C-alpha cells in the first residue's frame, strides 16, 4: 500500500467537500456577480461559504476576503498594507523561518528601497524554532508599518507566540499579519484572541481544494488591492469568484471546525508513536524544533549520515511519500532556510525529513512506515562516507 506522510504539502479533498463542490462544476454554473437567478444562487453559495470560513476563524463574514490561496493572501496582506502607508520611510519585520510567500514579498519590497528586518528564532532546547517576542519589540522602528509572523511553521510545526507579538504590534500602532496556513484546521483559531489584523489560510492544507484561500481583514485596516479589473470582494480582490473552490473551502472549514478536536487528538497520538519509535530504532536520530509547542501532525527529524533527497526517493520506492521540507522549495540545491535558522549544520539540514500526518492517516500506515524507514536509513548510511558514530545521540 502507498503511505502518504506529506500532508503539510497538500491534503486529499475530503469526499464531503468534493460532493459539496460538484453542483457548481455542473448545473450551478452561474457567475456570483450576475443579478439573474443563476447568479444569485451562486452568490448565495459564496455567502454561505464566507460564513463558514468566518466561523472557523472567530471572525465576521464581512472580514473574509477570498483569494487564490495562502500565497496570494500573504502578498495581499503585506504588499497591500505597505502600499497604503503614508509614512515617508517604511520598514517591515518578519522572521527567519517564515514561508517564502512572506519572505519573497519582503525581498520584493527591499528592491523598492523598503527596509526589512528578519528576526531570528530560538536555537536551543525549549525554544528551538520559536520567536522571542522581545526580538520583535527590539526590531521596531518609528517607520515600521507591518509585522508578519507565521502561526505554525510548515517544516517543523512550531507554534509562535502570536498573542504576545500582537500586543507589541498594537502598542506600536503597527499592522500585524499572521500566516496561519499550517495551523488552520489543526489547532483552534480565533482572530480576536490572537489579536491579529490580517490572517491567511489555504483550503488545500485542510482537506479542501487547491487554488482557493482567504484573508481575514480586521475592520479599519487599509490594504491596497494588488489586481485591478472589478469590484469583487469589496474591491479587495477583483475578478470572477471561483465558486466551486469557495464552496469547497467553506465545506472544508465546516468540517475542520467540527472535527478538529478529535482529529488533533488522534493524529497527535499517531505522530508521537511514529516519532518516538524512530528515535528508538534509528541511532543518532533527532527531532527538530520545540517538541512541546507545535501542531499535532508534524515531525521533522534529522538522520545524520544520510541525504534528505536520497531518503525521499528511497522511501518513495518503498511506498512512502514524504518530503525534505516545503513543497514550494522542491528542486532547490540549498538546505532548508528553516533548519539552518534553528542552528542545524549544512549536512544535518540536508539529512532531514518532514513527516506530516492528516485526517486519513491510519494506525496501520504508521505501523508499516515504522517497518520501512529504519531499514532505509540504515542502507543509505552504509553507502554514505559520513561517520554516523561521530554524531552524538539526542
C-alpha positions as CSV (number, residue, x, y, z in Angstrom):
1,X,0.0,0.0,0.0
2,X,1.1,3.6,-0.5
3,X,1.5,5.6,2.7
4,X,1.1,9.4,2.4
5,X,3.1,11.4,5.0
6,X,3.2,14.8,3.3
7,X,0.0,16.4,4.5
8,X,1.8,19.8,5.1
9,X,2.4,19.9,1.3
10,X,-1.2,19.2,0.4
11,X,-4.1,17.1,1.5
12,X,-6.6,15.0,-0.3
13,X,-10.0,16.6,-0.9
14,X,-12.4,15.2,1.7
15,X,-15.3,13.4,-0.1
16,X,-17.8,15.6,1.6
17,X,-16.0,18.6,0.3
18,X,-16.0,17.2,-3.2
19,X,-19.7,16.4,-3.0
20,X,-20.4,20.0,-2.0
21,X,-18.4,21.3,-4.9
22,X,-19.9,19.1,-7.6
23,X,-23.1,21.0,-8.4
24,X,-21.0,24.2,-9.0
25,X,-19.0,22.3,-11.6
26,X,-22.2,21.4,-13.4
27,X,-25.7,22.8,-13.5
28,X,-25.0,25.5,-10.9
29,X,-22.5,27.3,-13.1
30,X,-23.7,30.9,-12.5
31,X,-21.4,33.9,-12.1
32,X,-21.8,35.2,-8.5
33,X,-21.6,38.7,-9.9
34,X,-24.7,38.3,-12.0
35,X,-28.1,39.5,-10.8
36,X,-30.2,36.9,-12.5
37,X,-31.4,33.7,-10.8
38,X,-28.4,31.6,-11.7
39,X,-26.1,34.3,-10.5
40,X,-28.0,34.8,-7.3
41,X,-27.8,31.0,-6.5
42,X,-24.0,31.2,-7.0
43,X,-23.9,34.3,-4.7
44,X,-25.8,32.5,-2.0
45,X,-23.3,29.7,-2.1
46,X,-20.4,32.1,-1.8
47,X,-22.1,33.9,1.1
48,X,-22.7,30.6,2.9
49,X,-19.0,29.6,2.4
50,X,-17.9,33.0,3.8
51,X,-20.0,32.4,6.9
52,X,-18.3,29.0,7.4
53,X,-14.8,30.4,7.0
54,X,-15.6,33.2,9.4
55,X,-16.9,30.7,11.9
56,X,-13.6,28.8,11.7
57,X,-11.6,31.9,12.5
58,X,-13.9,33.5,15.0
59,X,-14.5,36.4,12.6
60,X,-17.4,38.1,10.9
61,X,-18.4,37.4,7.3
62,X,-17.5,40.9,6.2
63,X,-14.0,40.4,7.4
64,X,-13.2,37.5,5.0
65,X,-11.7,38.1,1.6
66,X,-11.4,35.1,-0.8
67,X,-8.1,34.6,-2.6
68,X,-6.5,32.0,-4.8
69,X,-4.6,30.6,-1.8
70,X,-2.2,31.3,1.0
71,X,0.5,32.8,-1.2
72,X,-1.9,35.4,-2.7
73,X,-3.3,36.2,0.8
74,X,0.2,36.7,2.2
75,X,1.1,39.0,-0.7
76,X,-2.1,41.0,-0.5
77,X,-1.6,41.4,3.3
78,X,2.0,42.6,3.2
79,X,2.3,44.4,-0.1
80,X,-1.2,45.8,0.2
81,X,-0.6,47.2,3.7
82,X,2.7,48.8,2.8
83,X,1.1,50.4,-0.2
84,X,-1.4,52.2,1.9
85,X,1.1,53.6,4.5
86,X,1.7,57.3,4.3
87,X,4.9,57.2,6.2
88,X,7.8,58.8,4.3
89,X,10.0,55.8,5.1
90,X,8.8,52.3,5.5
91,X,10.1,49.3,7.4
92,X,8.8,45.7,7.7
93,X,9.5,43.0,10.2
94,X,9.3,39.2,9.7
95,X,11.1,36.1,10.9
96,X,13.9,33.8,9.6
97,X,11.5,30.8,9.4
98,X,8.5,32.4,7.7
99,X,7.2,30.9,4.5
100,X,8.7,32.1,1.2
101,X,5.4,33.7,0.3
102,X,6.2,36.2,3.1
103,X,10.0,36.3,2.7
104,X,9.9,36.8,-1.1
105,X,7.3,39.5,-0.7
106,X,9.7,41.2,1.7
107,X,12.5,40.8,-0.8
108,X,10.3,42.5,-3.4
109,X,9.8,45.4,-1.0
110,X,13.6,45.6,-0.5
111,X,14.0,46.1,-4.2
112,X,11.8,49.1,-3.9
113,X,14.0,50.6,-1.2
114,X,11.9,49.5,1.8
115,X,13.9,48.1,4.7
116,X,13.2,44.7,6.1
117,X,14.3,43.2,9.4
118,X,14.3,39.4,9.7
119,X,14.3,38.4,13.4
120,X,15.9,35.1,14.5
121,X,14.3,32.2,16.3
122,X,15.5,30.1,19.2
123,X,18.2,27.5,18.6
124,X,18.3,25.7,21.9
125,X,16.0,23.2,23.6
126,X,12.8,24.6,24.9
127,X,12.8,27.4,22.3
128,X,14.1,25.9,19.1
129,X,12.2,27.4,16.2
130,X,10.2,29.8,18.4
131,X,10.3,33.6,18.0
132,X,11.1,35.6,21.1
133,X,8.5,38.4,21.2
134,X,11.2,40.7,22.6
135,X,13.2,40.3,19.4
136,X,10.2,41.7,17.6
137,X,10.0,44.6,20.0
138,X,13.7,45.4,19.6
139,X,13.3,45.4,15.8
140,X,10.6,48.1,15.9
141,X,11.3,51.5,14.4
142,X,9.2,54.6,14.0
143,X,8.9,53.8,10.3
144,X,7.7,50.2,10.9
145,X,4.4,49.6,9.0
146,X,3.9,45.8,9.0
147,X,4.9,42.9,11.2
148,X,4.4,39.4,9.6
149,X,4.9,36.3,11.7
150,X,3.6,32.8,10.8
151,X,1.4,30.9,13.3
152,X,2.7,27.4,12.8
153,X,5.8,26.6,10.8
154,X,5.3,24.5,7.7
155,X,8.5,22.5,8.1
156,X,9.0,21.9,11.9
157,X,5.4,22.7,13.1
158,X,6.5,25.1,15.9
159,X,3.7,27.5,17.1
160,X,4.7,31.1,17.5
161,X,3.6,33.4,20.4
162,X,1.2,35.3,18.2
163,X,-0.8,36.8,21.1
164,X,2.3,38.3,22.7
165,X,3.5,39.7,19.4
166,X,0.1,41.1,18.6
167,X,0.2,43.2,21.8
168,X,3.6,44.6,20.9
169,X,2.3,45.5,17.4
170,X,-0.8,47.1,18.8
171,X,1.1,49.2,21.3
172,X,3.3,50.4,18.5
173,X,0.4,51.1,16.1
174,X,1.8,48.7,13.6
175,X,-0.3,46.4,11.3
176,X,0.2,42.7,12.3
177,X,-0.2,39.9,9.7
178,X,-0.1,36.2,10.5
179,X,0.3,33.4,8.0
180,X,-1.9,30.6,9.5
181,X,-1.9,28.3,6.5
182,X,-0.4,25.4,8.5
183,X,-2.4,26.0,11.7
184,X,-5.9,26.3,10.2
185,X,-7.8,23.1,10.7
186,X,-5.2,21.7,13.0
187,X,-5.5,23.9,16.1
188,X,-8.2,26.3,17.3
189,X,-8.0,29.7,15.7
190,X,-9.7,32.9,16.9
191,X,-8.5,36.1,15.3
192,X,-9.8,38.2,18.2
193,X,-7.9,36.1,20.8
194,X,-4.8,36.1,18.7
195,X,-5.1,39.9,18.2
196,X,-4.1,39.9,14.5
197,X,-5.1,42.4,11.9
198,X,-4.6,40.1,8.9
199,X,-4.5,36.3,8.7
200,X,-4.0,34.0,5.8
201,X,-5.4,30.5,5.2
202,X,-5.4,28.0,2.3
203,X,-8.1,25.3,1.7
204,X,-5.8,22.6,0.4
205,X,-4.0,22.3,3.7
206,X,-7.1,21.1,5.5
207,X,-8.8,18.7,3.0
208,X,-10.2,21.4,0.7
209,X,-9.4,22.1,-3.0
210,X,-6.3,23.7,-4.3
211,X,-6.4,27.2,-5.8
212,X,-8.5,28.9,-3.1
213,X,-7.8,30.5,0.2
214,X,-8.8,33.5,2.3
215,X,-7.5,36.6,4.0
216,X,-9.0,37.8,7.3
217,X,-9.0,41.6,7.4
218,X,-9.8,43.4,10.6
219,X,-12.2,46.4,10.1
220,X,-10.4,49.7,9.7
221,X,-7.1,48.1,8.4
222,X,-6.5,49.5,5.0
223,X,-4.9,47.4,2.2
224,X,-4.5,48.3,-1.4
225,X,-5.7,45.8,-4.0
226,X,-2.9,44.0,-6.0
227,X,-5.1,43.3,-9.0
228,X,-7.4,45.6,-11.0
229,X,-10.5,45.0,-13.0
230,X,-13.6,44.9,-11.0
231,X,-15.3,45.4,-7.6
232,X,-15.4,41.8,-6.3
233,X,-14.6,41.0,-2.7
234,X,-15.4,44.6,-1.7
235,X,-12.7,45.9,-4.0
236,X,-10.0,43.9,-2.2
237,X,-9.6,41.2,-4.9
238,X,-11.3,41.9,-8.2
239,X,-12.1,39.0,-10.6
240,X,-14.8,36.4,-11.1
241,X,-15.2,34.4,-7.9
242,X,-14.1,30.7,-8.0
243,X,-17.5,29.5,-6.9
244,X,-16.7,25.7,-6.8
245,X,-13.4,26.4,-5.0
246,X,-15.0,28.8,-2.5
247,X,-17.8,26.3,-1.8
248,X,-15.1,23.7,-1.2
249,X,-13.2,26.0,1.2
250,X,-16.5,26.6,3.1
251,X,-17.2,22.9,3.5
252,X,-13.6,22.2,4.5
253,X,-13.8,24.9,7.1
254,X,-17.1,23.5,8.4
255,X,-15.5,20.0,8.7
256,X,-12.4,21.4,10.3
257,X,-14.4,23.2,12.9
258,X,-16.5,20.2,13.9
259,X,-13.8,17.5,13.7
260,X,-10.8,19.5,14.9
261,X,-10.6,18.2,18.5
262,X,-11.0,14.5,17.6
263,X,-8.7,14.8,14.6
264,X,-6.0,16.6,16.6
265,X,-6.0,14.0,19.4
266,X,-5.9,11.0,17.1
267,X,-3.2,12.5,14.8
268,X,-1.0,13.6,17.7
269,X,-1.1,10.1,19.1
270,X,0.0,8.6,15.8
271,X,2.7,11.3,15.3
272,X,4.1,10.7,18.7
273,X,4.3,7.0,18.2
274,X,5.9,7.4,14.9
275,X,8.4,9.8,16.2
276,X,9.3,8.0,19.5
277,X,9.7,4.7,17.7
278,X,12.0,6.2,15.1
279,X,14.1,7.8,17.8
280,X,14.5,4.4,19.5
281,X,15.2,2.4,16.3
282,X,17.4,4.8,14.4
283,X,20.7,5.7,16.2
284,X,21.5,9.4,16.4
285,X,18.1,10.5,15.0
286,X,17.0,13.8,16.3
287,X,13.7,15.8,16.3
288,X,14.0,19.4,15.0
289,X,12.1,22.2,16.7
290,X,10.4,22.6,20.1
291,X,8.5,19.4,20.6
292,X,6.1,20.8,23.2
293,X,4.9,23.8,21.2
294,X,3.9,22.6,17.7
295,X,0.9,21.5,15.7
296,X,-0.1,17.9,16.3
297,X,0.6,16.4,12.9
298,X,4.2,17.5,12.1
299,X,7.5,15.8,12.8
300,X,10.8,16.9,11.4
301,X,13.7,14.6,12.0
302,X,17.4,14.6,11.2
303,X,19.0,11.2,10.2
304,X,22.8,12.0,10.2
305,X,24.8,10.1,7.6
306,X,22.0,10.2,5.0
307,X,20.8,12.7,2.4
308,X,17.3,14.0,2.6
309,X,16.6,13.8,-1.1
310,X,18.0,10.3,-1.2
311,X,15.8,9.3,1.7
312,X,12.7,10.8,0.0
313,X,13.5,8.8,-3.2
314,X,14.3,5.6,-1.4
315,X,11.2,5.8,0.7
316,X,9.0,6.6,-2.3
317,X,10.3,3.4,-3.9
318,X,9.2,1.6,-0.8
319,X,5.7,3.2,-0.9
320,X,6.1,6.1,1.5
321,X,5.5,9.7,0.3
322,X,7.3,12.3,2.5
323,X,9.4,15.4,1.9
324,X,12.6,17.2,2.9
325,X,10.6,20.4,3.6
326,X,8.4,22.9,1.9
327,X,6.9,21.7,-1.4
328,X,7.4,25.2,-2.9
329,X,11.2,24.8,-2.4
330,X,11.5,21.5,-4.1
331,X,14.4,21.4,-6.6
332,X,16.5,23.9,-4.5
333,X,20.1,22.8,-4.0
334,X,20.3,24.8,-0.8
335,X,19.3,23.3,2.6
336,X,16.1,24.4,4.3
337,X,16.2,28.0,5.5
338,X,14.1,26.9,8.4
339,X,16.5,24.2,9.6
340,X,19.6,26.4,9.2
341,X,17.8,29.2,11.1
342,X,17.3,26.9,14.1
343,X,21.0,26.0,14.1
344,X,21.4,22.9,12.1
345,X,24.6,22.5,10.1
346,X,24.6,22.3,6.3
347,X,25.0,18.5,6.4
348,X,22.3,17.9,9.1
349,X,19.8,20.2,7.3
350,X,20.4,18.2,4.2
351,X,19.8,15.0,6.1
352,X,16.4,15.8,7.5
353,X,12.8,14.6,6.7
354,X,9.5,16.1,7.3
355,X,6.8,13.6,8.1
356,X,3.3,15.1,8.3
357,X,0.1,13.3,9.0
358,X,-3.5,14.1,8.3
359,X,-7.2,13.1,8.7
360,X,-6.9,10.0,6.5
361,X,-3.7,8.7,8.3
362,X,-4.3,5.2,9.9
363,X,-2.6,3.3,12.6
364,X,-1.8,0.6,10.1
365,X,0.0,3.1,7.9
366,X,2.2,4.2,10.8
367,X,3.0,0.6,11.6
368,X,4.1,0.0,8.1
369,X,6.1,3.2,8.0
370,X,7.9,2.1,11.1
371,X,8.8,-1.2,9.4
372,X,10.3,0.6,6.4
373,X,12.0,3.8,7.5
374,X,14.7,2.4,9.8
375,X,15.9,-0.1,7.2
376,X,16.1,2.6,4.5
377,X,18.1,4.9,6.8
378,X,20.5,2.0,7.6
379,X,21.0,1.2,3.9
380,X,21.7,4.8,3.0
381,X,24.1,5.2,5.9
382,X,26.1,2.2,4.7
383,X,26.6,3.9,1.4
384,X,27.5,7.3,3.0
385,X,31.1,8.5,3.5
386,X,29.9,10.4,6.7
387,X,30.6,8.7,10.0
388,X,27.4,8.5,11.9
389,X,29.1,7.3,15.1
390,X,30.7,10.7,15.4
391,X,27.3,12.3,15.7
392,X,26.0,12.5,19.3
393,X,22.7,10.9,20.0
394,X,19.8,13.1,21.3
